[in-house]
């Protein structure tokens, strides 16, 4: 299991997803714009100090925008701000 500096784990799972929830809310507000793109999502995420960029890079190693839609973001609390393609929105989920 990957370790995050501010993570709160219980039996190997993240117990808080506040960072991912906050970023998901911000990104979902942007998704409504017809000009939304991966570049804009990444730009918005760069404004959030809770994004764990090394873990995000690993999370998106095999990312393909034509298949996956938009990137997901790993957070410092161990949660993930994940793109949900079928729902066309971001949602917080527990990290692995």
Sine and cosine of phi, psi and omega as CSV:
sin_phi,cos_phi,sin_psi,cos_psi,sin_omega,cos_omega
0.00,0.00,0.70,-0.71,0.01,-1.00
-0.95,0.30,0.63,-0.78,-0.01,-1.00
-0.98,-0.18,0.67,-0.75,0.04,-1.00
-0.86,-0.51,0.63,-0.77,-0.13,-0.99
-0.88,0.48,-0.55,0.83,-0.06,-1.00
-0.94,-0.33,0.25,0.97,-0.08,-1.00
-0.94,0.33,0.56,-0.83,0.10,-0.99
-0.90,-0.44,0.96,-0.27,-0.08,-1.00
-0.96,-0.29,0.58,-0.82,0.11,-0.99
-0.74,-0.67,0.91,-0.41,-0.04,-1.00
0.79,0.61,0.68,0.74,0.12,-0.99
0.99,0.11,0.12,0.99,0.03,-1.00
-0.82,-0.57,0.46,-0.89,0.02,-1.00
-0.94,0.34,0.73,-0.68,-0.03,-1.00
-0.98,-0.21,-0.13,0.99,0.04,-1.00
-0.75,-0.66,0.60,-0.80,0.01,-1.00
-0.77,-0.64,0.45,0.89,-0.07,-1.00
-0.85,0.52,-0.67,0.74,-0.02,-1.00
-0.88,0.47,-0.73,0.68,-0.02,-1.00
-0.92,0.39,-0.62,0.79,0.03,-1.00
-0.88,0.47,-0.69,0.73,-0.01,-1.00
-0.90,0.44,-0.72,0.69,0.01,-1.00
-0.92,0.39,-0.64,0.77,0.02,-1.00
-0.86,0.51,-0.68,0.73,0.02,-1.00
-0.88,0.48,-0.69,0.73,0.01,-1.00
-0.91,0.42,-0.70,0.72,-0.02,-1.00
-0.94,0.34,-0.60,0.80,0.01,-1.00
-0.90,0.43,-0.50,0.86,0.09,-1.00
-0.92,0.40,-0.59,0.81,0.01,-1.00
-0.97,0.23,-0.50,0.87,-0.04,-1.00
-0.85,0.52,-0.49,0.87,-0.04,-1.00
-0.92,0.39,-0.32,0.95,0.03,-1.00
-0.96,0.27,0.74,-0.67,-0.01,-1.00
-0.91,0.42,-0.31,0.95,-0.01,-1.00
-0.99,-0.11,0.22,0.98,-0.02,-1.00
-0.89,0.45,0.64,-0.77,-0.03,-1.00
-0.50,-0.87,0.16,-0.99,0.09,-1.00
-0.86,0.50,-0.60,0.80,0.01,-1.00
-0.87,0.48,-0.69,0.73,0.02,-1.00
-0.94,0.35,-0.62,0.79,0.04,-1.00
-0.89,0.46,-0.72,0.69,0.00,-1.00
-0.90,0.43,-0.64,0.77,0.03,-1.00
-0.88,0.48,-0.69,0.73,0.04,-1.00
-0.91,0.41,-0.66,0.75,0.00,-1.00
-0.91,0.42,-0.55,0.83,0.01,-1.00
-0.91,0.42,-0.36,0.93,0.04,-1.00
-0.98,0.22,-0.25,0.97,-0.06,-1.00
-0.99,-0.13,0.91,-0.41,-0.02,-1.00
-0.93,0.36,-0.17,0.99,-0.01,-1.00
-0.99,0.11,-0.09,1.00,0.02,-1.00
-0.98,0.21,0.76,-0.65,0.04,-1.00
-1.00,-0.06,0.99,-0.16,-0.13,-0.99
-0.93,0.38,-0.65,0.76,0.06,-1.00
-0.87,0.49,-0.66,0.75,0.02,-1.00
-0.94,0.35,-0.58,0.82,0.04,-1.00
-0.90,0.44,-0.66,0.75,0.02,-1.00
-0.88,0.48,-0.69,0.73,0.03,-1.00
-0.91,0.40,-0.63,0.78,0.00,-1.00
-0.87,0.49,-0.57,0.82,-0.08,-1.00
-0.97,-0.24,0.34,0.94,-0.03,-1.00
-0.78,0.63,-0.70,0.71,-0.05,-1.00
-0.97,-0.23,0.44,0.90,-0.01,-1.00
-0.90,0.45,0.74,-0.68,0.07,-1.00
-0.74,-0.68,0.94,-0.33,-0.08,-1.00
-0.87,0.49,-0.47,0.88,0.00,-1.00
-0.94,0.33,-0.44,0.90,-0.01,-1.00
-0.97,-0.22,-0.71,0.71,-0.16,-0.99
-1.00,0.04,-0.33,0.94,-0.05,-1.00
1.00,0.07,-1.00,-0.10,-0.05,-1.00
-0.84,-0.55,0.40,-0.92,0.00,-1.00
-0.93,0.36,0.43,-0.90,0.16,-0.99
-0.97,-0.25,0.32,-0.95,-0.08,-1.00
-0.79,-0.62,0.76,-0.65,0.07,-1.00
-1.00,0.08,0.67,-0.74,-0.07,-1.00
-0.95,-0.32,0.35,-0.94,0.00,-1.00
-0.90,0.43,-0.40,0.92,0.02,-1.00
-1.00,0.10,0.06,1.00,0.03,-1.00
1.00,-0.06,-0.11,0.99,0.02,-1.00
-1.00,0.08,0.13,-0.99,0.01,-1.00
-0.82,-0.58,0.72,-0.69,0.18,-0.98
-1.00,-0.08,0.99,-0.14,-0.19,-0.98
-0.97,-0.23,0.67,-0.74,0.11,-0.99
-0.97,0.24,0.75,-0.66,0.02,-1.00
-0.93,-0.36,1.00,-0.03,-0.14,-0.99
-0.86,0.51,-0.64,0.77,-0.01,-1.00
-0.92,0.39,-0.38,0.92,-0.02,-1.00
-0.97,-0.25,-0.14,0.99,-0.05,-1.00
0.76,0.65,0.80,0.59,0.03,-1.00
-0.35,-0.94,0.22,-0.98,0.11,-0.99
-0.99,-0.12,0.51,-0.86,0.06,-1.00
-0.56,-0.83,0.51,-0.86,0.07,-1.00
-0.98,0.20,0.65,-0.76,0.10,-0.99
-0.57,-0.82,0.36,-0.93,0.02,-1.00
-0.94,0.35,0.62,-0.78,0.08,-1.00
-0.98,0.22,0.21,-0.98,-0.01,-1.00
-1.00,-0.06,0.00,0.00,0.00,0.00
